[in-house]
Amino acid sequence: DASGSCNFRNLILKGSDIPVVQLTFRQRFPLGSPGQLPDRFGLPFGHQSDDINLAAFSIDEMKHIPTNGLHALVTFAPLCGTFTLYGFDGGGTSDGHPMGDRHSLSEERQIMDRLARGEVRGTDFEKSSKPLAEVMRQRLKSLG
């Protein structure tokens, strides 16, 4: 904001988790007024595309709902030369919300370690569009 109290210059929102809720981002958000975007917002913002959101669910060996950390990796790895994920250690969440059995941090750590080494399988991202799946595989291979 203009007062300088907010250190963020951009905001990217996670997608709608289509495999869970069966709704696209615009069908689901904003809650209460789906599809209605604000006329003004205090900073540039966007959201994870529906195809990228689906890509996080279509990584080989992913058996649980991906966390926001994995969504961040899938969203930004194709765009960035390097990628650092903060706050993805331990067994809890930064805001203290319960994890339940929806997510598996150990499963995700194994997947993220594999992807960070550039070990991408032909079956990774197969539920995504073919062009996106190829870009994801090539980009993640280059991280290794």
C-alpha positions, 0 to 999 in steps of 0.5 A, spaced: 500 500 500 502 507 499 503 507 506 509 502 505 506 497 511 505 492 506 512 489 503 508 485 498 508 488 491 504 482 487 499 477 489 498 470 486 492 466 489 492 458 488 487 455 484 480 452 486 482 445 487 478 442 481 479 435 483 476 436 490 470 441 488 469 440 481 469 448 480 474 452 476 477 458 479 472 463 476 466 458 478 468 458 485 471 465 487 470 470 490 466 466 495 459 469 495 460 472 488 463 467 483 466 470 477 466 477 480 473 481 480 474 487 484 474 494 480 480 496 484 485 492 488 491 495 492 497 491 488 497 487 481 494 480 483 492 474 479 491 466 480 494 460 478 490 457 472 486 451 472 490 447 468 496 449 473 492 447 479 490 440 475 498 439 474 499 439 482 494 433 482 497 429 477 504 428 479 506 421 479 505 418 486 501 423 489 495 420 493 493 426 497 491 433 496 497 437 494 499 443 499 500 450 498 507 449 498 507 444 492 502 448 488 507 454 489 512 449 486 508 447 480 506 454 479 512 458 479 518 452 477 516 453 469 517 461 470 523 461 474 530 460 473 531 458 481 526 457 486 526 457 494 520 454 498 520 457 505 516 454 511 516 447 508 519 444 514 517 440 520 510 437 521 506 443 522 503 449 518 505 456 519 498 459 521 497 453 526 491 450 522 490 442 522 493 438 517 488 432 517 489 426 513 488 430 506 495 432 505 501 428 506 508 432 508 512 426 507 509 424 500 510 431 498 517 432 500 519 425 497 516 428 490 519 435 491 526 432 492 525 428 486 523 434 482 528 438 485 533 433 482 530 434 475 527 427 476 521 427 472 517 421 470 513 421 463 507 420 467 508 426 471 502 431 469 499 427 465 492 429 467 494 436 464 494 439 457 499 436 453 503 442 451 503 444 459 505 437 461 511 437 456 513 444 459 512 442 466 517 436 465 522 440 461 522 445 466 523 441 472 528 436 468 532 443 468 532 444 475 537 437 476 
